[in-house]
Amino acid sequence: MSDNTGIKKIYQAALYIRLSKEDGDKAESNSVSNQRDLIYSFLKDKKDIQVCDEKVDDGYSGVGFDRPALISMLEDVKQGKINCIIVKDLSRFGRNYIETGRYIQQIFPFLGVRFIAINDHYDSEDIDSQTDNIILPFKNLMNDSYSRDISIKVRSQIEVRQKRGDYIGSFPVYGYFRDQEQKGKLVIDSAAAEVVRDIFDMRIKGYNNRRIADYLNEHGIPSPMEYKMLLHWRYTTSFKLKPQAKWSPMAVERVLKNEIYTGVMVQGKEKTLNYKVKKRIKVDKKDWIRVEDTHEAIISKEDFNIVQKLMLRDTRTAPDGTQLYLFSGLLRCGDCGGNMVRKKIRSAGGEYCYYICSNNKNDKSVCSSHRIREDVLSKVVLEMIRTHLSLISTMDELNGIIAKLPLQELEVQKKCRQLEERQKELIRYQKLKISVYEDYKEALLTKKEYLEMKEDYEVSCRQLEEAIETLESEVSSLVKEKGLHSPWIERLKDKGNISELDRGLLAMTVEEIIVMDSEHIKVHFKYRDEFEIVLQVLEAAMAESKIRENISNAESEQMEHFLLTAREG
């Protein structure tokens, strides 16, 4: 191309190179070096083009136009530094049909920029025919469609891996490393895992998130972000505002709320709207992908659940304090169900603390005060927890006796009877389904009546088949079991004869404390449903005369005494 003087115009060109595995690019054919070599080979006999710059976006999808090198190149175009852009093919410049077409057919011609796509045989200086004007949008549309198809395939593969329990994050969660032998699996990082355990332990003992963060910073423990840096991971984030990222209450909360520490893989919490819009949106919790027991747990599910409940309660710290009050969030009024609030009184004899109903504090006509001194409450609750832990310890000791009882045999017999009844019901419904068909054939039922009754019987059959399958599984499990081992018994049996209350013990054992008045208090313990089930099993066993043949009179009396004490408690 020549200007008005007949002198051939010299173009100041920028080479644009882009590579993205997200677009399905093949490393061999679309590598940065391959694209560079192809463009320079093309320019060997192009005397009117001078290369003045090279822009490379390595690892950026062609769908979006917010790529760093592309933005820099377009800025050079606006400033008049370059007036020619050369790419290997149209897909290197972009895979968004609308945006790519707008630049090539509108913006670049307006700015006087020559655009060359080598493999697509496109050069804006030579394009004049109607055919080229039709083919160019068509090629852009094909690139757009290709990107969409790749996106769908990638999303599908990611979802398959998530449902399989593979970890697909860019970096492992704090407390874990990637397993070097099994792709997608996590293994415990012992150093970071110890910090995670300390965080949960401090939260259970009553420390708030701010105090936990301060403790970690005071002891020089690197935050998750700094820990990644220490491991020389190529990690960047927009959250880092200071040269060194410290622990913060929010960072502590993220650890405390992450279920992955219990051995459960939870993924799919966010998603992009489509392959063109990269903004991430939150996914409803019911649609998260959860897979149990994919890796070794750092925190027990019991501790995790305790912490989640603690964070939901009204658990305020003392003024200028770092720990929760002993009973914070645990006390309820026996009449209105409101929280009990702590008050402090100074008198001639010193000072003492007491709790009153929060509703009474705000409006005395709503409820009575239900006032109780803190020292009285502590003494009563301590004694009740001692009794409860003693029962659990006794329950564990009874395992030796329980192992002699035909509990499994009795339970298997019960399940087998249930199984037999369900099988009889299934046969009956199957016969009824046949009989309604016979009635329909004999014109005793209309077609509509027949179809409705048939559907009802089929639903009943399916439900019975599921029940039979469940019972068969339970019978199989019972045959293999022996003794009365429960995780919560193991957890509490070794607490021993406690001499004083602490926040950690309360959080571990108590669900809530109901204050009727200073002399009437109810303590609802954790695992009370499981405790009740154990009592029912033992009571049912004691009712069977058959067990007398398996245990001594002393052992029988010990069990009866335990059941009596537990019921009275």
Backbone torsions as a table, in degrees:
resi	resn	phi	psi	omega
1	MET	NA	137.4	-178.2
2	SER	-119.5	154.0	175.0
3	ASP	-85.5	-169.7	-175.2
4	ASN	-68.1	-18.9	-179.8
5	THR	-87.0	-5.8	-179.5
6	GLY	88.7	-1.8	178.0
7	ILE	-83.7	131.7	-178.0
8	LYS	-66.6	130.9	-177.5
9	LYS	-71.0	138.1	176.7
10	ILE	-102.7	125.4	-178.3
11	TYR	-95.8	135.8	173.6
12	GLN	-93.5	109.1	-168.3
13	ALA	-106.9	149.8	170.8
14	ALA	-118.8	132.9	174.8
15	LEU	-87.4	130.5	176.8
16	TYR	-114.5	124.9	-176.8
17	ILE	-125.4	134.0	179.9
18	ARG	-140.2	139.0	177.9
19	LEU	-137.1	132.7	178.9
20	SER	-151.3	119.4	174.7
21	LYS	-68.2	-24.4	178.6
22	GLU	-62.3	-29.7	178.7
23	ASP	-85.2	1.4	-178.0
24	GLY	82.7	18.3	-179.8
25	ASP	-64.3	140.4	175.4
26	LYS	-89.7	125.6	-174.6
27	ALA	-59.0	-34.4	-175.8
28	GLU	-66.4	-48.0	-173.2
29	SER	-88.4	-26.3	-175.0
30	ASN	-112.2	17.4	179.3
31	SER	-61.5	158.4	-179.5
32	VAL	-59.0	-45.4	-178.8
33	SER	-65.1	-37.9	179.6
34	ASN	-63.5	-45.0	179.5
35	GLN	-63.9	-40.9	-179.3
36	ARG	-63.6	-46.3	-179.6
37	ASP	-61.8	-41.7	-178.8
38	LEU	-64.3	-40.9	-178.6
39	ILE	-68.0	-43.9	-179.9
40	TYR	-67.0	-33.3	175.9
41	SER	-64.3	-39.7	178.6
42	PHE	-64.3	-34.7	-173.9
43	LEU	-85.1	-1.1	-175.9
44	LYS	-55.5	-41.1	-177.6
45	ASP	-105.9	16.3	-179.6
46	LYS	-100.2	86.5	-176.3
47	LYS	-70.6	-19.2	-176.6
48	ASP	-88.7	5.0	-178.4
49	ILE	-122.9	124.4	176.1
50	GLN	-113.6	123.7	179.4
51	VAL	-79.6	120.1	-179.9
52	CYS	-113.8	-10.2	-179.8
53	ASP	-161.1	160.8	177.4
54	GLU	-136.8	127.1	-178.1
55	LYS	-117.0	129.4	-176.9
56	VAL	-128.2	124.7	171.3
57	ASP	-112.2	99.3	-178.5
58	ASP	-99.3	115.7	178.7
59	GLY	95.2	20.9	179.8
60	TYR	-116.8	132.1	179.0
61	SER	-67.5	148.5	179.0
62	GLY	-81.6	-4.3	-178.2
63	VAL	-71.6	-44.0	-179.6
64	GLY	-90.9	158.6	179.5
65	PHE	-114.4	22.6	178.3
66	ASP	-101.7	36.4	179.7
67	ARG	-82.3	135.3	-174.6
68	PRO	-55.5	-50.9	-177.2
69	ALA	-67.0	-36.8	178.7
70	LEU	-65.1	-44.1	178.9
71	ILE	-60.9	-43.0	179.0
72	SER	-62.5	-41.5	-179.5
73	MET	-65.9	-42.5	179.7
74	LEU	-66.0	-32.1	176.0
75	GLU	-66.8	-38.7	176.1
76	ASP	-63.9	-35.3	177.1
77	VAL	-62.6	-46.2	-178.9
78	LYS	-62.4	-34.8	-178.5
79	GLN	-84.3	-0.9	177.0
80	GLY	79.8	12.8	-179.4
81	LYS	-74.4	-32.2	177.9
82	ILE	-132.4	150.3	177.4
83	ASN	-135.5	21.2	177.2
84	CYS	-151.4	135.9	179.0
85	ILE	-125.6	131.0	-177.7
86	ILE	-124.1	130.0	177.8
87	VAL	-131.0	161.2	178.0
88	LYS	-63.8	-47.5	176.3
89	ASP	-154.1	172.0	-175.8
90	LEU	-58.9	-35.0	-177.5
91	SER	-66.8	-24.3	177.6
92	ARG	-66.8	-37.2	179.7
93	PHE	-72.0	-41.8	178.2
94	GLY	179.9	153.2	178.7
95	ARG	-111.8	7.2	176.4
96	ASN	-90.2	111.7	-173.3
97	TYR	-53.2	-47.4	-174.8
98	ILE	-71.1	-50.3	-176.2
99	GLU	-66.6	-43.1	179.6
100	THR	-60.9	-45.7	178.9
101	GLY	-63.1	-37.5	-178.6
102	ARG	-65.2	-41.2	179.1
103	TYR	-67.7	-49.4	-172.8
104	ILE	-71.2	-36.8	-173.8
105	GLN	-98.5	-15.2	-177.5
106	GLN	-124.4	-58.9	-171.8
107	ILE	-68.2	-50.0	-177.9
108	PHE	-63.5	-45.5	176.8
109	PRO	-58.5	-39.3	-179.3
110	PHE	-64.9	-37.0	-179.0
111	LEU	-87.2	-1.5	179.8
112	GLY	72.6	32.2	-178.2
113	VAL	-98.4	127.9	175.9
114	ARG	-83.0	132.6	-178.9
115	PHE	-121.7	128.3	-177.6
116	ILE	-126.1	125.4	172.5
117	ALA	-116.5	105.1	-166.9
118	ILE	-62.1	-57.1	-174.8
119	ASN	-68.8	-19.4	176.8
120	ASP	-93.1	4.8	178.3
121	HIS	53.2	42.1	-179.8
122	TYR	-114.7	127.7	174.9
123	ASP	-140.0	114.6	-174.6
124	SER	-61.9	-19.9	178.3
125	GLU	-71.7	-29.4	-175.8
126	ASP	-102.4	-2.9	-174.7
127	ILE	-80.6	119.5	179.2
128	ASP	-138.5	-26.3	-169.9
129	SER	-79.5	155.8	176.8
130	GLN	-64.2	-32.9	-178.3
131	THR	-61.9	-45.0	-179.6
132	ASP	-64.1	-36.4	179.4
133	ASN	-65.8	-26.0	177.6
134	ILE	-84.4	-41.0	-175.6
135	ILE	-68.3	-39.1	-176.7
136	LEU	-58.3	-52.4	177.2
137	PRO	-60.8	-34.0	-179.7
138	PHE	-64.7	-42.2	178.7
139	LYS	-65.6	-40.3	177.6
140	ASN	-62.6	-39.2	178.2
141	LEU	-64.3	-39.4	178.4
142	MET	-64.4	-41.0	178.2
143	ASN	-63.9	-40.0	177.8
144	ASP	-62.6	-45.2	-179.2
145	SER	-64.6	-38.5	178.7
146	TYR	-62.1	-43.1	178.8
147	SER	-63.0	-39.5	178.8
148	ARG	-63.8	-44.0	179.9
149	ASP	-63.3	-41.7	178.0
150	ILE	-62.1	-42.3	179.9
151	SER	-60.5	-43.8	179.7
152	ILE	-62.0	-43.0	-179.9
153	LYS	-65.5	-42.5	-179.8
154	VAL	-64.0	-45.3	178.6
155	ARG	-58.8	-42.6	-178.9
156	SER	-63.8	-43.2	179.9
157	GLN	-65.3	-39.6	178.9
158	ILE	-63.0	-44.5	-179.3
159	GLU	-63.0	-40.1	178.2
160	VAL	-61.2	-44.7	-179.7
161	ARG	-66.4	-38.9	178.7
162	GLN	-63.4	-44.7	-179.8
163	LYS	-67.9	-22.6	177.1
164	ARG	-80.9	-12.8	179.8
165	GLY	95.0	10.3	177.5
166	ASP	-77.2	141.3	175.7
167	TYR	-85.7	123.8	-173.9
168	ILE	-113.8	6.6	-179.9
169	GLY	-65.6	157.9	179.6
170	SER	-65.4	-36.9	179.4
171	PHE	-131.1	143.2	178.0
172	PRO	-64.1	152.4	178.2
173	VAL	-65.4	144.8	177.4
174	TYR	-51.7	126.2	-176.8
175	GLY	109.8	-9.8	-178.0
176	TYR	-134.7	156.6	168.4
177	PHE	-115.1	162.6	169.5
178	ARG	-74.2	139.4	175.4
179	ASP	-72.1	123.1	-177.8
180	GLN	-73.6	-16.5	-177.7
181	GLU	-100.7	-33.1	-179.2
182	GLN	-116.2	111.5	-178.2
183	LYS	-64.0	134.2	177.8
184	GLY	85.6	0.8	-179.6
185	LYS	-105.6	153.7	179.8
186	LEU	-112.0	145.2	174.1
187	VAL	-127.3	152.9	-174.6
188	ILE	-70.1	132.5	169.3
189	ASP	-91.4	105.0	-169.3
190	SER	-58.3	-38.0	-178.0
191	ALA	-66.8	-51.8	-178.9
192	ALA	-69.3	-33.9	-179.3
193	ALA	-63.0	-34.9	178.8
194	GLU	-65.1	-35.8	177.4
195	VAL	-66.8	-42.1	178.3
196	VAL	-59.6	-44.0	179.5
197	ARG	-63.0	-40.6	178.9
198	ASP	-62.7	-40.2	-179.7
199	ILE	-62.0	-47.0	179.2
200	PHE	-65.6	-40.5	-178.8
201	ASP	-63.7	-43.2	179.7
202	MET	-66.1	-37.0	179.5
203	ARG	-66.1	-40.3	178.6
204	ILE	-65.9	-36.2	-178.8
205	LYS	-75.0	-8.0	174.3
206	GLY	115.3	-2.3	177.8
207	TYR	-73.1	137.2	176.4
208	ASN	-83.3	172.4	-174.8
209	ASN	-61.4	-38.6	179.6
210	ARG	-62.4	-45.0	-179.4
211	ARG	-67.2	-37.6	178.4
212	ILE	-62.4	-45.2	179.2
213	ALA	-61.2	-43.7	179.3
214	ASP	-62.3	-42.4	179.8
215	TYR	-60.1	-45.1	-178.8
216	LEU	-65.2	-40.7	178.6
217	ASN	-68.0	-40.5	179.6
218	GLU	-62.2	-31.9	-178.3
219	HIS	-94.3	10.5	174.3
220	GLY	67.2	26.8	179.9
221	ILE	-84.2	120.8	-177.2
222	PRO	-62.0	140.4	175.2
223	SER	-68.9	164.0	179.1
224	PRO	-51.5	-39.5	-179.5
225	MET	-66.5	-47.0	179.4
226	GLU	-66.2	-33.6	179.4
227	TYR	-63.2	-39.4	176.1
228	LYS	-62.0	-39.8	178.7
229	MET	-64.1	-41.4	179.9
230	LEU	-62.9	-30.6	179.0
231	LEU	-84.5	2.2	178.8
232	HIS	62.7	34.3	173.2
233	TRP	-81.1	143.3	179.3
234	ARG	-80.4	76.1	-173.2
235	TYR	-113.2	128.2	175.3
236	THR	-129.0	152.0	179.3
237	THR	-153.8	152.0	178.0
238	SER	-84.4	-6.7	-177.0
239	PHE	-80.3	-19.8	-174.6
240	LYS	-77.5	114.5	-176.6
241	LEU	-106.8	-19.1	-177.6
242	LYS	-119.3	160.4	-179.3
243	PRO	-54.7	-38.8	177.5
244	GLN	-122.0	124.3	-178.5
245	ALA	-81.1	120.8	178.7
246	LYS	-95.7	166.2	170.8
247	TRP	-66.0	139.5	177.1
248	SER	-129.1	162.4	176.5
249	PRO	-55.8	-35.3	179.6
250	MET	-68.6	-38.8	177.8
251	ALA	-63.8	-40.0	177.2
252	VAL	-63.5	-43.0	-179.1
253	GLU	-63.9	-37.8	178.4
254	ARG	-61.2	-38.1	177.0
255	VAL	-66.3	-46.3	-175.5
256	LEU	-66.2	-26.4	-177.2
257	LYS	-96.7	-2.0	-175.3
258	ASN	-86.5	108.6	-176.6
259	GLU	-69.3	-13.3	-178.4
260	ILE	-60.7	-24.0	-179.5
261	TYR	-71.3	-10.3	177.5
262	THR	-95.6	6.6	-179.6
263	GLY	92.3	5.8	179.6
264	VAL	-100.7	128.0	177.2
265	MET	-88.1	114.9	-179.7
266	VAL	-116.9	116.4	-178.3
267	GLN	-139.1	177.1	180.0
268	GLY	75.0	30.4	-179.6
269	LYS	-78.1	-21.0	178.8
270	GLU	-134.3	160.8	176.3
271	LYS	-155.2	163.2	173.4
272	THR	-95.1	152.6	-177.8
273	LEU	-64.9	-46.2	177.4
274	ASN	-160.4	-175.4	-173.2
275	TYR	-72.2	-12.3	-179.9
276	LYS	-96.9	-28.6	-177.2
277	VAL	-103.1	113.8	-175.4
278	LYS	-89.1	-7.0	178.8
279	LYS	-63.4	132.4	-177.1
280	ARG	-93.3	140.5	179.1
281	ILE	-121.5	154.4	-179.9
282	LYS	-72.9	145.7	177.0
283	VAL	-106.3	139.8	177.7
284	ASP	-55.8	141.5	-176.2
285	LYS	-56.9	-34.3	-178.9
286	LYS	-66.1	-18.6	-178.5
287	ASP	-100.7	3.0	175.6
288	TRP	-65.2	153.5	178.9
289	ILE	-96.9	113.0	-176.9
290	ARG	-116.7	128.5	177.1
291	VAL	-129.3	122.9	-176.4
292	GLU	-78.5	148.7	169.8
293	ASP	53.7	48.4	178.5
294	THR	-90.7	-17.0	-178.0
295	HIS	-156.1	169.7	-178.1
296	GLU	-69.2	135.0	-178.7
297	ALA	-79.7	145.0	172.4
298	ILE	-95.3	-36.1	-178.4
299	ILE	-119.0	137.1	177.0
300	SER	-68.8	152.8	179.3
301	LYS	-63.4	-31.0	177.9
302	GLU	-63.3	-47.7	179.1
303	ASP	-64.2	-40.4	179.5
304	PHE	-60.8	-46.0	-179.5
305	ASN	-65.8	-37.6	177.1
306	ILE	-59.4	-46.0	-178.6
307	VAL	-64.8	-39.8	-179.9
308	GLN	-62.6	-40.2	179.2
309	LYS	-68.6	-39.1	178.8
310	LEU	-61.4	-38.7	-177.5
311	MET	-73.2	-20.6	178.7
312	LEU	-84.0	-20.1	-175.4
313	ARG	-82.6	164.4	175.6
314	ASP	-79.8	88.6	-173.9
315	THR	-118.3	84.8	-179.9
316	ARG	-87.2	152.1	175.5
317	THR	-92.3	165.8	175.6
318	ALA	-66.2	152.8	176.6
319	PRO	-54.2	127.9	-178.5
320	ASP	61.0	17.5	-178.8
321	GLY	-100.8	172.9	-178.9
322	THR	-118.4	-12.7	-178.8
323	GLN	-117.8	157.8	177.4
324	LEU	-74.1	154.0	168.8
325	TYR	-61.5	153.8	-174.5
326	LEU	-54.9	-45.1	-175.0
327	PHE	-104.0	12.8	-176.2
328	SER	-57.7	125.7	177.4
329	GLY	80.7	-1.6	-176.2
330	LEU	-105.4	-20.1	-172.9
331	LEU	-92.2	136.2	176.8
332	ARG	-130.0	144.5	175.4
333	CYS	-70.7	135.3	-177.6
334	GLY	-71.4	-17.2	-179.6
335	ASP	-97.8	-59.3	-173.8
336	CYS	-96.2	-11.1	179.3
337	GLY	80.2	4.2	179.9
338	GLY	-73.7	165.1	177.1
339	ASN	-67.6	152.3	172.1
340	MET	-97.7	134.7	-178.1
341	VAL	-111.3	150.2	-174.5
342	ARG	-91.2	135.3	177.7
343	LYS	-130.2	153.1	179.7
344	LYS	-123.4	135.7	-179.3
345	ILE	-126.0	134.7	174.5
346	ARG	-104.0	134.2	179.2
347	SER	-137.6	-179.9	-178.8
348	ALA	-60.7	-31.9	-178.6
349	GLY	-85.1	5.4	-178.2
350	GLY	124.2	-139.1	177.4
351	GLU	-140.9	152.1	176.1
352	TYR	-146.2	160.7	-178.4
353	CYS	-113.6	150.4	177.1
354	TYR	-146.6	166.1	177.9
355	TYR	-117.8	141.6	174.4
356	ILE	-134.3	162.3	178.6
357	CYS	-64.6	130.2	-178.1
358	SER	-64.7	-34.4	178.7
359	ASN	-67.3	-38.2	176.9
360	ASN	-66.4	-36.4	179.1
361	LYS	-62.2	-39.1	-178.0
362	ASN	-83.2	-34.6	-178.2
363	ASP	-152.0	105.6	-173.3
364	LYS	-66.8	-14.3	179.0
365	SER	-82.2	-14.3	-176.9
366	VAL	-77.6	-43.5	-174.3
367	CYS	-157.1	158.5	175.3
368	SER	-76.9	169.8	-170.5
369	SER	-72.6	-32.3	-175.0
370	HIS	52.6	38.7	-174.9
371	ARG	-64.5	137.8	176.6
372	ILE	-150.5	135.4	179.6
373	ARG	-71.3	146.3	-177.3
374	GLU	-66.1	-38.5	-178.8
375	ASP	-68.9	-36.1	177.0
376	VAL	-66.3	-45.7	179.6
377	LEU	-59.4	-45.4	-179.1
378	SER	-60.4	-42.0	-179.0
379	LYS	-64.7	-44.3	-178.6
380	VAL	-66.9	-46.3	-178.6
381	VAL	-64.7	-39.8	177.8
382	LEU	-57.8	-45.6	-178.7
383	GLU	-65.3	-39.0	-179.8
384	MET	-67.9	-38.3	177.7
385	ILE	-67.9	-38.6	176.5
386	ARG	-58.0	-46.7	180.0
387	THR	-61.9	-43.6	-178.8
388	HIS	-63.4	-46.0	-179.9
389	LEU	-66.2	-32.9	177.1
390	SER	-64.4	-41.1	177.2
391	LEU	-61.9	-42.4	-179.8
392	ILE	-65.8	-39.9	177.9
393	SER	-63.2	-42.1	177.6
394	THR	-63.9	-40.7	178.9
395	MET	-58.5	-39.6	178.6
396	ASP	-67.4	-39.3	178.7
397	GLU	-64.7	-29.9	-179.2
398	LEU	-71.7	-6.8	-178.5
399	ASN	-57.4	-36.3	179.7
400	GLY	-62.9	-38.5	179.2
401	ILE	-73.9	-43.8	-177.2
402	ILE	-60.3	-34.4	-179.4
403	ALA	-61.7	-25.0	179.9
404	LYS	-81.6	-18.7	-174.4
405	LEU	-79.7	149.0	178.4
406	PRO	-81.9	45.8	-177.5
407	LEU	-62.0	-44.2	-179.9
408	GLN	-64.4	-40.1	179.8
409	GLU	-62.3	-43.7	179.5
410	LEU	-65.5	-41.9	-179.6
411	GLU	-68.2	-38.7	177.4
412	VAL	-62.7	-42.2	178.6
413	GLN	-61.3	-41.2	178.7
414	LYS	-63.0	-46.6	-179.8
415	LYS	-64.8	-37.9	179.5
416	CYS	-64.8	-38.5	176.5
417	ARG	-63.0	-43.1	177.4
418	GLN	-62.4	-40.5	179.8
419	LEU	-62.7	-42.4	179.3
420	GLU	-62.7	-41.7	179.4
421	GLU	-64.4	-42.0	-179.9
422	ARG	-65.5	-37.4	178.9
423	GLN	-66.7	-37.6	176.0
424	LYS	-64.6	-41.8	178.4
425	GLU	-62.4	-40.6	-179.9
426	LEU	-61.9	-44.2	178.9
427	ILE	-62.1	-39.1	-179.2
428	ARG	-64.5	-44.5	179.9
429	TYR	-68.1	-34.0	176.9
430	GLN	-65.1	-37.5	177.2
431	LYS	-68.5	-39.6	178.7
432	LEU	-63.1	-37.1	179.1
433	LYS	-64.0	-37.3	177.7
434	ILE	-70.0	-39.4	-176.8
435	SER	-66.5	-36.7	179.9
436	VAL	-67.8	-30.6	176.7
437	TYR	-66.4	-41.4	178.8
438	GLU	-64.9	-38.8	177.4
439	ASP	-64.5	-37.0	178.7
440	TYR	-66.4	-40.9	180.0
441	LYS	-65.0	-31.6	-179.9
442	GLU	-89.5	9.8	176.7
443	ALA	67.2	21.5	176.3
444	LEU	-81.7	-19.7	177.7
445	LEU	-127.5	146.3	173.7
446	THR	-76.4	166.9	-179.9
447	LYS	-62.5	-40.4	179.8
448	LYS	-63.0	-45.3	179.2
449	GLU	-62.8	-41.6	-179.7
450	TYR	-61.5	-48.2	-177.5
451	LEU	-63.9	-39.2	179.7
452	GLU	-66.0	-45.2	-179.6
453	MET	-68.2	-38.5	178.7
454	LYS	-60.9	-44.1	179.3
455	GLU	-62.6	-42.4	179.2
456	ASP	-60.7	-44.8	-179.1
457	TYR	-68.2	-35.4	179.1
458	GLU	-66.8	-39.0	176.8
459	VAL	-62.4	-45.0	178.8
460	SER	-61.7	-39.8	178.9
461	CYS	-63.8	-43.4	179.8
462	ARG	-63.3	-41.7	179.3
463	GLN	-64.2	-40.6	179.2
464	LEU	-67.8	-38.9	178.2
465	GLU	-61.9	-40.6	177.1
466	GLU	-65.4	-41.5	179.1
467	ALA	-63.6	-40.9	179.1
468	ILE	-63.5	-42.3	179.2
469	GLU	-62.5	-41.1	179.5
470	THR	-65.1	-45.4	-179.8
471	LEU	-63.6	-40.0	178.5
472	GLU	-62.2	-39.4	178.4
473	SER	-66.0	-41.0	-179.8
474	GLU	-66.1	-39.9	177.7
475	VAL	-61.9	-43.1	-179.7
476	SER	-62.0	-41.1	-179.7
477	SER	-67.6	-42.2	-178.9
478	LEU	-62.3	-35.6	179.8
479	VAL	-62.8	-33.6	-177.4
480	LYS	-83.0	-21.6	-174.1
481	GLU	-80.1	158.3	176.1
482	LYS	-154.7	133.9	179.5
483	GLY	86.6	-171.1	-174.7
484	LEU	-132.1	63.2	-176.7
485	HIS	-93.2	129.1	177.7
486	SER	-135.1	139.8	-178.4
487	PRO	-57.2	-37.3	-177.0
488	TRP	-71.6	-30.1	175.1
489	ILE	-67.4	-45.9	178.4
490	GLU	-59.1	-35.1	-175.9
491	ARG	-69.7	-36.1	-171.5
492	LEU	-106.7	-13.9	-170.5
493	LYS	-66.6	-24.5	-174.3
494	ASP	-98.2	14.2	-178.3
495	LYS	-71.4	-20.7	172.6
496	GLY	71.6	-166.9	-177.5
497	ASN	-86.7	90.8	-175.3
498	ILE	-71.1	145.9	-178.2
499	SER	-105.7	-20.6	178.5
500	GLU	-152.9	159.2	-179.6
501	LEU	-82.9	147.0	167.3
502	ASP	-139.6	162.3	-173.9
503	ARG	-61.3	-38.9	-178.3
504	GLY	-62.6	-43.5	179.6
505	LEU	-65.1	-42.0	178.0
506	LEU	-61.0	-45.6	-178.3
507	ALA	-63.3	-32.5	-176.9
508	MET	-79.5	-29.7	-171.9
509	THR	-111.1	-27.2	-169.8
510	VAL	-109.2	130.6	174.9
511	GLU	-83.8	-51.1	175.5
512	GLU	-163.0	160.8	179.7
513	ILE	-121.6	122.5	-178.8
514	ILE	-99.9	120.8	-179.5
515	VAL	-102.3	110.9	174.7
516	MET	-82.5	-52.0	173.5
517	ASP	-161.4	-173.2	-174.4
518	SER	-64.8	-16.3	-177.9
519	GLU	-111.5	-6.5	-177.9
520	HIS	-130.4	111.4	-177.0
521	ILE	-133.1	138.1	175.1
522	LYS	-115.4	132.8	176.5
523	VAL	-112.4	118.9	175.6
524	HIS	-94.6	112.0	-177.1
525	PHE	-85.1	154.6	172.4
526	LYS	-67.3	158.0	178.7
527	TYR	62.3	21.7	-177.5
528	ARG	-66.9	-30.0	177.1
529	ASP	-66.7	-43.4	178.6
530	GLU	-65.6	-38.4	178.6
531	PHE	-61.7	-42.1	179.9
532	GLU	-64.7	-39.3	179.3
533	ILE	-61.9	-43.2	178.8
534	VAL	-61.0	-43.9	179.5
535	LEU	-61.7	-42.1	-179.5
536	GLN	-63.8	-40.4	179.1
537	VAL	-63.4	-44.1	-179.1
538	LEU	-66.9	-39.6	178.8
539	GLU	-64.4	-40.8	178.8
540	ALA	-64.7	-38.4	179.8
541	ALA	-67.9	-40.6	-179.8
542	MET	-65.9	-27.0	-179.8
543	ALA	-73.6	-18.2	-179.8
544	GLU	-86.0	120.3	-179.3
545	SER	-63.9	-20.8	-176.9
546	LYS	-60.7	-29.1	-175.5
547	ILE	-70.6	-21.0	-178.9
548	ARG	-61.1	-24.0	-179.2
549	GLU	-76.0	-17.5	-173.3
550	ASN	-101.1	-21.5	-177.0
551	ILE	-130.3	161.1	-178.4
552	SER	-78.9	168.3	177.6
553	ASN	-63.0	-37.3	180.0
554	ALA	-64.1	-42.3	179.8
555	GLU	-67.5	-37.8	177.5
556	SER	-63.2	-42.7	178.6
557	GLU	-65.1	-36.4	178.8
558	GLN	-63.5	-41.8	179.4
559	MET	-67.7	-41.5	-179.6
560	GLU	-65.1	-39.2	178.3
561	HIS	-64.7	-41.7	178.7
562	PHE	-60.4	-46.8	-178.8
563	LEU	-63.4	-40.5	179.4
564	LEU	-63.9	-44.8	179.8
565	THR	-63.6	-42.3	-178.6
566	ALA	-63.8	-41.6	-179.2
567	ARG	-69.2	-39.0	178.8
568	GLU	-67.8	-36.2	179.1
569	GLY	-66.2	NA	NA
